[in-house]
Amino acid sequence: MSTNGIFITTELTGPVGAQVRDLQRRFDPKLANELPPHITLLGSSGAGPIAPDTPLATLRAALEPIGRDAPPLHVRFEPPYRFVGREIVVLPVDPHGPTRALHERLKAAGLPFESARYPFTPHCTLSFYPTLTAESLRVLLAVRVDEPFVIDRLRVYHTRAPQAPKHLFDIPLAG
């Protein structure tokens, strides 16, 4: 999968965003400094990144109708888990229901994107870069983020590693 492409995320805000940011700072400071805590809705699972040369006007034309029609989503994190065979610990969101429906609408928006290597697994990453010790893994897997939160906007980024992702624009969910 390319590291040069356009991703659609939603940023965690409020108390949940602060709690997750604190966890990231504690267990993976490099990750915490890259972007605010977020869930990737399109670009890393279920559908690969949107082609990086897609014009902004084309992106907006495809995404704005989705934002007008899609209501904000009320979601909760499930207990964390470690991706099999990887040093990545995440807080997953139920991949079905409204989150899946929004992902499928984004996928069907007519934008050119790459194939994904993984099925749709919406999540917020807690630890990505460090090698986990038995103790850090135990503590991360015991974390619970119980407060519900709202996904109320899409954030569109151009990611081109190793450069920092570039924020392109936001689309509010207003349906």
N, C-alpha and C positions, 0 to 999 in steps of 0.2 A: 504494500500500500504506500502511496506517495506521501511525502511530508510537505509537498507543495500543493495546496488546494484550499478550497473554501469550506469552512465548517460552520454549522449552525448550532449554537449553544443556548442555554439559558443560565443566567447567573443567579446564585443563591444570595439572598439578601436577608435582612432582619436577623433575629436571634439564631436561626438555623445557619445562615451564612457566617455569622460570627463564630458559632460553635465549630463548624467545619474548618474555618480558617485557622482557629486555634489548634485544632488537631493536626492540620497540615504543617503549621509552623513547628509544632513539637516533633513530628515524625518525619517530615520531608520539607525542610526549609526551601530547597531549590524549587520544588513544585509550588509552594506557597507564594514565591516571588514571581512566578511566570504569569499567572492569570488569577482573577478572583475565583473562589470555588464555583464550579459550574457542572452542568450536565450537558453532554453533547447529544443533540437530537439527530444530527445528520453529519456524517463525515468519518466516523471511526467504527461504527457497527451498524449492520442493516443496510447501509449504503456508504460507499466510500466518499471521499471529498469531491466537492463540485469542482469542475475544471477551473484552474486558476486564471485562465484568460477570459472567463465569462464576464461580459460588461456589467457594470453596476446597474445600468438601466434595465438590463435583462433580469438580473437578480431581483431587483425591486418589483418589476412587473409580475414576476412569478410568485413572490412571497407576500406582497401587500394584500392580495385577496384572501390568502390564508389567514393573515393576521386580523383582517376585518371580520372574518367568519368564525374563527376559532375562539372559544371562550378561554379565560384563564383556567389553568388546571390546578386542582387542589390535590396534592400528593404527600406521601410520607416515604421516608426511607425504610427499607427492610434491614435486618441485621447485616453487618458487613461480611464479606468473604474475600478470600484470596483467589485470584485467577489461577487456574490449574497450571502448574509448571512455570509460573511467573512470579516475580517479586512485587506484584501489584495487589494492593488491598483497596477495595471499593465499598461505597455505600450504594446498594442498588435501589432502584425504583421499580415497581411492578411494570414489566414490559408489555402488559396487556391493557385493555381499556382505553381511556382517553390519551394516555401517553403514546401508545401504539398507534392510535388513530391519527394523532398529530404527526408522528414520524412518517406514517404511510402517505399522508397528504403532502408532506415535504418531498418525499421520494417521488411522488407522482406529479410534481409541479412542472415537469418538462425541462428540467435543468440537466446538463450533462455531468454525470458523476461516475467515478470509478466503482468497480465491484468492491464489496466489503469482504474482509477476511473472516469476519465473525458475525454471528447472528445479532440482531438488535438486543443490546443489553444496556439500557439507560442506567447511568450511575454517576456518582461523584467520586473521584479518586482521592483517597486519603494518603496513600504512599505509593510512589512510582519509582523514584531514583535509587533510594538506598537499598542495600542488601539487608533483609530482615533478620534480626536475631530471634531466637525462640521467645525471648521476653517481649520484644517489640511486637511480634506477631500476636502473642497472647493478649497483650493490652489492646492492640488495634481490633482484634476480633471480638473483644468484650465491649467495645464502644456501642452505645445506643443513642441515636438521634431520634427521639420520639415525637417531637413537635411537628405538626403538619406545616407545609409551606405552599406558596403559590408560585406557579410558573405563569408569569404575566407578560413576558416579552421574549422575542427571539433576538439573539445577538449573532451577527454575521461577522466572521473573522477570516482573513486570509492568513493561513499558516504556511510558513516557508522556513523550515528548520535549516540552520540553527538560529536564524533570526527570531526575534520576538514576534508573536502573532500580531497582526495589524487589524484593529477594529474597523470595520467598514461602515456598519449602520445597525440600528435596532428596528424591530417591527413589534409594536404592541399587540397583544392578543386582546381583541376588543369585542368578540362575538357574544 
